[in-house]
Amino acid sequence: MDFELNDEQTMLRDTVRDVLGNTYDVETLRAQTATDLGWSTDLWKQLAEIGILGLPFAEADGGMDAGPVEVAAVLGEIGRSLAPEPVLDCAFLPGVLIARTADDDQRRDLLTDVAAGDLLLAWAHVEPGDRWPVAQVSTTATERDGGWVLSGTKNPVLHGDCANKIVVSARAGDEIGLFLADADADGVTRTAYRTHDLRRGAQLTFDDAPAHRLGSGDAAEAIAYAEAFAQMALCAEAVGAMEKALYLTTDYLKQRKQFGVPLAKFQTLTQRAADMYVKLELARSLSLYATATLAEGRVDPTVSSRAKLQIGRSATSIGQEAIQMHGGIGMTVEYPVGHYTSRLTAIGHTLGGAEEHLRQLSRSIADWDMLTVI
């Protein structure tokens, strides 16, 4: 299999890199994330105009009908730039769920608006007390007066503070269904908060909140695909962030002098930087593995866990080493390397950390005929 991007994919990556690179440096990032919204609506419209927000949706739904490879290329650039725009949380992820469950009219109307940048979605699935991979889904959906009402609490809902509509998982009898609720509807209480990686989240409480069902039947298969899609995208974003953290570190070693010579002349530091590179390439390989698996149409939780485990280990090591080798400046908010480490930490805690994925993989050992220790 060819792991290199083709010409069109390279052009997509470079376009996103130019747009984000021309928008964000560390000062601009700090200023933008300090606003109430935490990201730029102007940049959001710009991303919509070049087709990024509708990337994974069908052309009939206003999208570009792109696959996981293109999505990973875009998320990698978001990771490199630390762009806070919620492309995954408010467009790609809930949009993929709608694409797999909604009927034709629902899907077309919603996704066209998302691709145009006019509608912000959020995915409300996790509930207080849940620990990956178990999602209790105790939120209930009840038929009433020809429609549905939702009752329950969802937290964390990533970027649920700014979403116009929420895709909600809820129990409808013996099934888990997906429902679409207006974020400002009666019966919806939204409590917003900021996260340490300069992003936003919210707790959503539904108290007989009106909603529309997306499609019919059990949505377990669509939810499983969405989680694999999110894991793949987060891995790609993490690789982009690790790549930039390594670049910042090696560039600093070349410029910073001690005893009259650059730090890059100290063998111990260059060996530590080489170890960072090895861990980056391990993470990149597993990220490609997860992307290629999804591109083949296979939803394999084992592959996702393998990728997320290595991503988590590499991210922790690279983030810590980057700060250590920068010294005190690495801990300051004025310098970007600490922000990369914070974002990598947040990715590591989303949809299961390294320990949870290792535990999940350990449970599946009995399913294999042979294990090889490397």
C-alpha positions in Angstrom: 0.0 0.0 0.0 1.3 3.5 -0.9 1.4 5.6 2.3 2.4 8.8 0.4 -0.3 11.4 -0.3 -1.2 11.8 -3.9 -1.1 15.2 -5.7 -4.7 16.2 -4.7 -4.2 15.2 -1.1 -0.9 17.0 -0.9 -2.6 20.1 -2.3 -5.4 19.8 0.3 -2.8 19.5 3.1 -0.8 22.4 1.9 -3.8 24.6 1.4 -5.0 24.0 5.0 -1.4 24.5 6.2 -1.2 27.9 4.5 -4.6 29.0 5.8 -3.9 28.1 9.4 -0.2 29.1 9.3 -1.2 32.6 8.1 -3.7 32.9 10.9 -2.1 31.6 14.0 1.1 32.2 15.9 1.3 31.8 19.7 0.3 35.4 20.4 -2.7 35.2 18.1 -3.7 31.8 19.5 -3.6 33.1 23.1 -5.7 36.2 22.1 -8.3 34.1 20.2 -8.7 31.4 22.8 -9.2 34.1 25.5 -12.4 35.3 23.8 -15.8 34.1 24.9 -16.1 31.8 21.9 -12.5 30.7 21.9 -12.1 30.5 18.1 -12.4 32.6 15.0 -15.7 32.8 13.1 -13.9 34.5 10.2 -11.5 31.5 9.8 -14.5 29.2 10.1 -16.1 30.8 7.1 -12.9 30.6 5.3 -12.6 26.9 5.9 -16.2 26.5 4.7 -15.4 28.4 1.5 -12.5 26.1 0.6 -14.6 23.0 1.3 -13.0 21.8 4.5 -16.1 21.7 6.7 -17.9 19.4 4.3 -14.9 17.3 3.5 -16.2 13.8 4.6 -19.8 14.4 3.4 -21.3 13.3 0.0 -21.3 15.8 -2.8 -25.1 15.7 -2.8 -25.0 16.9 0.7 -22.7 19.9 -0.1 -19.5 18.0 0.7 -16.5 16.8 -1.1 -17.0 13.0 -0.6 -13.5 12.6 0.8 -12.2 9.7 2.8 -10.3 9.1 6.0 -6.9 9.9 4.4 -8.1 13.4 3.5 -9.6 13.9 6.9 -6.4 12.8 8.6 -4.4 15.2 6.5 -6.6 18.1 7.6 -6.5 17.1 11.3 -2.7 16.8 11.1 -2.5 20.4 10.1 -4.9 21.5 12.8 -2.5 19.7 15.2 0.5 21.4 13.8 -1.0 24.9 14.2 -3.0 24.2 17.4 -5.9 25.9 15.6 -8.8 25.9 18.1 -11.6 25.8 15.5 -13.8 22.8 16.3 -13.7 21.1 12.9 -13.9 17.6 14.3 -16.3 18.3 17.2 -18.8 20.6 15.4 -18.6 19.4 11.8 -16.9 16.1 11.0 -17.9 13.9 13.9 -21.6 14.8 14.3 -21.9 15.1 10.6 -20.7 11.6 10.0 -23.3 10.3 12.5 -26.1 12.2 10.6 -24.8 10.9 7.3 -25.1 7.3 8.6 -28.5 7.6 10.3 -30.7 10.4 9.0 -33.2 10.1 6.1 -32.4 11.8 2.8 -34.2 15.1 3.5 -32.8 15.4 7.1 -29.3 14.6 6.0 -29.2 16.9 3.0 -30.7 19.9 4.9 -28.4 19.6 7.9 -25.1 18.7 6.2 -25.4 21.3 3.6 -25.7 24.0 6.3 -22.7 22.4 8.2 -20.6 22.4 5.1 -21.5 26.0 4.4 -20.4 27.0 8.0 -23.9 28.1 8.9 -24.7 25.3 11.4 -22.7 24.1 14.4 -23.3 20.6 15.7 -22.1 18.8 18.8 -22.1 15.1 19.7 -23.5 14.3 23.2 -22.8 10.7 24.1 -20.7 10.5 27.2 -22.4 10.8 30.6 -21.1 11.6 34.1 -19.5 8.5 35.6 -18.7 6.9 32.2 -15.3 5.4 31.7 -14.1 4.4 28.3 -15.0 2.0 26.6 -18.3 1.8 28.5 -21.0 4.4 27.8 -24.0 3.8 29.9 -26.5 5.9 27.9 -28.9 6.4 30.7 -30.5 9.4 28.9 -34.0 8.4 27.8 -36.1 9.2 24.8 -39.9 9.0 25.1 -42.5 9.4 22.4 -45.0 12.1 23.2 -47.6 14.0 21.1 -46.2 12.6 17.9 -42.6 13.6 18.7 -39.8 12.7 21.2 -38.6 14.2 24.4 -35.2 13.6 26.0 -34.3 13.4 29.7 -30.8 13.0 31.1 -27.4 14.6 31.4 -24.4 14.5 29.0 -20.9 15.6 30.0 -18.4 16.3 28.6 -19.9 17.6 25.3 -16.9 19.0 23.4 -17.7 22.4 22.1 -21.3 22.0 23.2 -21.1 25.6 24.4 -21.4 27.0 20.9 -23.4 24.4 19.0 -26.7 25.2 17.5 -28.0 21.6 17.4 -26.9 18.6 19.4 -26.8 15.0 18.2 -27.8 13.0 21.3 -27.6 9.3 22.1 -30.5 8.1 24.2 -32.4 4.9 25.0 -35.7 4.4 23.2 -37.1 1.2 24.7 -34.6 -1.6 24.0 -32.7 0.4 21.4 -30.1 3.2 21.5 -31.2 5.8 19.1 -29.8 9.1 17.9 -31.8 12.3 18.3 -31.4 15.9 17.2 -32.2 18.6 19.7 -31.9 22.4 19.5 -29.3 23.6 22.0 -31.6 26.5 23.0 -34.8 24.5 23.2 -37.0 24.5 26.3 -35.8 21.8 28.7 -32.1 22.1 27.7 -29.7 23.5 30.2 -26.2 24.2 29.1 -23.3 24.8 31.4 -20.2 25.9 29.6 -16.6 25.6 30.8 -13.0 25.9 29.5 -10.5 23.1 29.3 -6.8 23.3 30.1 -5.9 23.0 26.4 -7.7 26.3 25.6 -10.8 24.5 24.2 -14.4 24.6 25.3 -16.9 22.0 26.6 -20.3 21.9 28.2 -22.6 19.9 30.4 -26.0 19.5 28.8 -29.0 18.6 30.9 -32.2 17.5 29.1 -35.5 17.7 31.0 -38.3 16.6 28.6 -36.5 18.5 25.9 -38.1 18.2 22.4 -36.1 16.3 19.8 -36.3 14.7 16.4 -35.2 11.1 15.8 -32.5 10.6 13.2 -33.5 7.6 11.2 -34.9 4.5 12.9 -33.6 1.4 14.6 -30.6 0.8 16.8 -27.8 3.2 16.2 -25.0 1.1 17.8 -23.3 0.5 14.4 -23.2 4.2 13.6 -21.9 5.0 17.0 -19.1 2.4 16.7 -18.1 3.9 13.3 -18.1 7.4 14.7 -15.8 6.4 17.6 -13.4 4.7 15.2 -13.5 7.9 13.0 -12.9 10.1 16.0 -10.0 8.0 17.2 -8.4 8.1 13.8 -8.8 11.9 13.6 -7.4 12.5 17.1 -4.4 10.3 16.3 -3.7 12.3 13.1 -4.1 15.6 15.1 -1.7 14.3 17.8 0.9 13.4 15.2 0.8 16.9 13.7 1.2 18.4 17.2 4.1 16.0 18.1 5.8 16.9 14.8 5.7 20.6 15.6 6.8 20.1 19.2 9.8 18.1 17.9 10.7 20.8 15.4 10.4 23.6 18.1 12.7 21.5 20.3 15.4 20.8 17.8 15.4 24.4 16.5 15.8 25.6 20.1 18.8 23.2 20.6 20.4 24.7 17.5 20.0 28.3 18.7 20.4 28.2 22.5 24.0 28.4 23.6 25.6 27.2 26.8 29.3 27.5 27.6 29.6 29.3 24.3 28.3 26.5 22.1 24.8 25.5 20.9 23.0 22.9 22.9 22.8 20.8 19.8 26.5 20.1 20.3 25.8 18.2 23.6 25.6 14.5 22.7 23.1 13.6 25.5 20.6 16.2 24.3 20.9 15.1 20.6 20.3 11.5 21.7 17.2 12.5 23.6 16.0 14.4 20.5 16.7 11.3 18.4 14.5 9.3 20.8 11.8 11.8 20.3 12.0 11.4 16.6 11.7 7.6 16.9 8.6 7.9 19.1 7.1 10.3 16.6 7.6 7.9 13.8 6.1 5.0 15.8 3.1 7.2 16.4 2.9 8.2 12.8 3.0 4.6 11.7 0.1 3.6 14.0 -1.9 6.6 12.9 -1.5 5.6 9.3 -2.5 2.1 10.3 -5.8 3.4 11.8 -6.4 5.6 8.9 -5.8 2.9 6.3 -8.0 0.4 8.2 -10.9 2.9 8.2 -10.3 3.8 4.5 -10.8 0.1 3.7 -14.2 0.2 5.3 -13.2 -1.8 8.4 -14.2 -0.7 11.9 -11.8 -2.5 14.1 -11.7 -1.4 17.8 -8.5 -3.4 18.2 -6.8 -1.3 15.6 -8.1 1.9 17.2 -6.8 0.8 20.6 -3.3 -0.1 19.2 -3.1 3.3 17.5 -4.3 5.3 20.6 -2.0 3.3 22.9 1.1 4.3 20.9 -0.1 7.8 20.4 -0.6 8.2 24.1 2.8 6.9 25.0 4.6 8.9 22.3 2.7 12.1 23.1 3.5 11.9 26.8 7.2 11.3 26.2 7.6 13.9 23.5 5.6 16.5 25.4 7.6 16.0 28.6 11.0 16.0 26.7 10.1 19.1 24.7 9.5 21.0 27.9 12.5 19.6 29.7 14.9 20.5 26.9 13.5 24.0 26.6 14.0 24.5 30.3 12.0 27.2 32.1 10.8 28.8 28.9 9.0 25.7 28.0 6.6 26.2 31.0 5.6 29.8 30.0 2.3 30.6 28.3 4.2 33.0 26.0 6.0 30.1 24.4 4.1 27.5 22.3 5.7 24.2 23.4 3.7 24.1 26.6 0.5 24.6 24.6 1.3 21.6 22.4 1.9 19.4 25.4 -1.4 20.5 26.9 -3.3 19.7 23.7 -1.5 16.3 23.5 -2.5 15.6 27.1 -6.1 16.4 26.3 -6.1 14.1 23.2 -4.7 11.4 25.4 -7.6 11.7 27.7 -10.3 11.7 25.0 -12.0 8.4 24.2 -9.7 6.5 26.5 -6.2 7.0 27.6 -3.2 4.8 27.1 -3.9 2.7 30.2 -7.5 2.1 29.2 -6.5 1.0 25.7 -3.8 -1.2 27.0 -6.3 -2.8 29.4 -8.8 -3.3 26.5 -6.1 -4.9 24.3 -5.1 -7.2 27.2 -8.6 -8.5 27.4 -8.5 -9.6 23.8 -5.3 -11.7 24.1 -7.3 -14.9 24.3 -8.8 -14.1 20.8 -5.4 -14.6 19.2 -3.7 -17.9 18.3 -0.1 -16.5 18.6 1.5 -13.5 20.2 5.0 -12.3 19.4 7.0 -10.2 21.8 8.9 -7.5 20.0 
